[in-house]
Amino acid sequence: MLPENGFLIPKNAWAGVKAGYEWDRVFDKSLRVAKGGIKKNIDDFDLMSNSGILTLSFGDRVEAYGGLGTSHASLSDRPVSGTKIAYRTQDHLSWTTGGRAVLAFWGNTFIGVSVGYMQFFPHLSSIKVNKESYSIDGAKMHYREWQVGVGVSQKVKFFVPYAGVQYTDVRAKMAHLHSLGSFFPRKYFLIKNQKEIGLYFGFALAADKVFCLNCEVRVINETAVSIAADIRF
């Protein structure tokens, strides 16, 4: 819930506004094929997002946010032995929404909860089978993700380290795979989590007024890094 003061809205106001930017990079995520193909693990999954974020805070204890930006993804799987299929999406509009709240605090130690949702529906830019290009022919990816986390933080002047546990629910669909009919007779397959529970840890650098920088790492159910900056009005 930092920074606590803005440069326009007074500290004793019941609500505040923050505007910021977030860069989020998922280097890998634990996923598996759930339907429409052989139920195997996804070899690798890469997702990068750049978003502008607008946050409303209430009483310095509850925040609601929304984000709009662009994302692109790449992934690969091996539906049959000796065959690797790699998919890459176009850059496409993505949006996020969610909220955060402080559940309890003792001095400068805080326990909080967060909920977030992210969605984007890009067309594919390439499909390669053993590095040979196949027709994309309208192929598309539908991607949705929920995250719920509970964590603890400790404020030490302008430095705020934190750590927590998160639950992630991913639902994705690779659709209109007309050129891959020999691998996917239904022309699609569904993807979901292989692991739902993970850990996150990071730190914020924030004075009491105006500006905050946050860096975070997520592990176990995914390998990811995010960097965000906010200015409070």
N, C-alpha and C positions, 0 to 999 in steps of 0.2 A: 504494500500500500504506500509506496514511495514514488516520487517525493510527496510530502504532506502539504506543501504550500505551492501555490501558483503565482505567476507574475501579474495576473489580472483579477482572479477570483479570490476574495479574502479567505483566510484560514478558517474563520468561524462559519463559513457558508456550509449548508447541509449537503451540497453536491459539488463535485468538481469534474473537470474535463481534461483528458490527456490525449494527445495525438502523437503517433509514433510510427516506427518502421520495424519490421521483423524479417530477418533472413533465417530460413530453416532448411537444413540439409539432412536428409535421411540417407545414410550410406548403405544400410541394409535393414531389412525388416523380416521377422520370422513369419512367413506366410506359407500356405499350402493350397493346392487345388481342391476345392470342395465339391464341385459338380461339373459335369460336362466333359470331363476328361479323366485320365488315369490319376488317381488321388495320390499325387506325389508332392513333395516340397518344392516351392519356388527356389531356384538356385540363388538368385540375387535380386534385390529390389532397390532402386535408387529414386529418390524424390527430392526435388528442390523447389522451394517456394520463396517468393518475395512479395511482401504484403504491407499495405498501409493499414494502421490500426487506430481506431477511435475508441476511447474508453471513458465510461461514465462511472464515477465513484460516489458512494453514498456513506457519509459519516466516517470515512476513512476505514471502514470495516468490510464493505461490500463493493464489488466492481462488476460491471457488465461491459463486454466489449464486442466489437464487430470488425472484421477485416476484409479487405478486397485487394486482390493482386493477381499474379500469374504463377503457374506451376508447370513443371514437366516431369515425366517419370520414364524410367526404363526398367525392364525386368527380363528374366530369361527362365525357361524351364526345359526339362528333358522328358517329353511325353513317352518316348520309347528309347531303348538303349541305343547309344551311338548317334542320337539326334538332339541337337541343341537349338532351340528356337528363341531368338532375341527380339524383343519388342521395344519400340521407343515412341513416345507420344510427342505431339506438337506442344509448344507453349500455349497455355489456355487459361482463361479466366478461372480463378478459384476464390472461394470465400470461406471465412471462418466466423464463428460466433461462440460465446461462452461467458463464463463468470468465475469470480473468485471471492472467497469470504474468509475472514478470520473467525475461527471457532472459539479460541481461547488464547489468553496471553498472560504471562507472568513477567513483569518488568519488560525487558527487551527480547524475551523469548515468545515466539508466536507459533500456534498450530493453525493451519489453514487447509481449505479444500478448494479444488478447482475442477471445472467441467468445461470441455471444449469440443467443438464439432468442426470438421473440415470437409469440403466437397469440391470436386471438379470432374468434368466430363469431356476429356480431350479426344480428338481424333488421333489415330496413329500416324506417325511420319515415316516409319519403316518397320518391316518384318523381315527377319533374316533367318533362314534355316541352314545351319552349318555354314554361316557367313555368306550364303547365297540369297540375294534379295528376292522377295516374293511380293506380289501385288497387295497393296493395302486395301483397295476396293471398298472404301467406306468403313473400314475397321475402326472401332471406337473403344474407349475405356470409360467405364463408369466407376468412380472412386468415392467412397464415403468412409469417414473415420470418426469415432467417438473416443475421447480420453477423459478419465476421471482420476484425480490424484489427491492424496492426502500427504501433507508434509510439515516439517518443522523448520523454523528459521531463527537466527540469532542476530540481532542488530548490534554492531560494534562501531559506533560513530557512523561514518559514511559507508562502511563495508558490511554487507548482509549475506553471509553464507546460508545455504539451505539444502535440504535433501528430503526425498519422499518416495512413496510407492505409487505407481499408477496402474490403472486397468485400461487397456486399449481394445477397442472392437473395430475391426476393419472388414468392410464388405466391398469387393470390387468385382467387376464383370468385364471380361474381354469379349466384345460382341462383334458380329458381322465379319467373322473370320472365313470369308468365302474361299480364299486361296489355300486354306489349311484344312479343307474338308476331309482329307485322308487321315489327319490326326484328330480332328474334332468334328465328328459327323453332325453334331447339332450347331456347328458354326459359332460356338461360344464356349467359354468355361468360366466358372465362378471361383473367386479367391477369398479366403478368410484367414484369420490368425492361426498360426501354429502355437504361439505362446501369447497369452493375454497379459500377464503380469510382468512389470518391469520396474526399474529404479530410475530416478532422475536426481541430479544434484547440480548445483551451480552457485552463482553469487551475483549480487547486485551492487553497483557502485552508485550511491545517491546521496547528495546533500539533502537538507530538509526542504530545499526550494528548487523548483523549476525542472531540473534534469535528472534522468535516471538511465543507467546502462545495465543491461542484464545479459549474462552468459549462462548457458545451460547445456548439460550433456545427458543423454538418455541411453540406457543400456539394458541388456538381457533380452527383452522382446523386440528391441530394435537398437541400432547403433546410429545415433543422431546428435547433431549440434545445432543450437539456435542462438542467435544474437539479436537483441532487441534494444531500441532506444526510445524513450518517451520524453515529451515536454508537457508539463502541466500548465494549464492556463489559469 
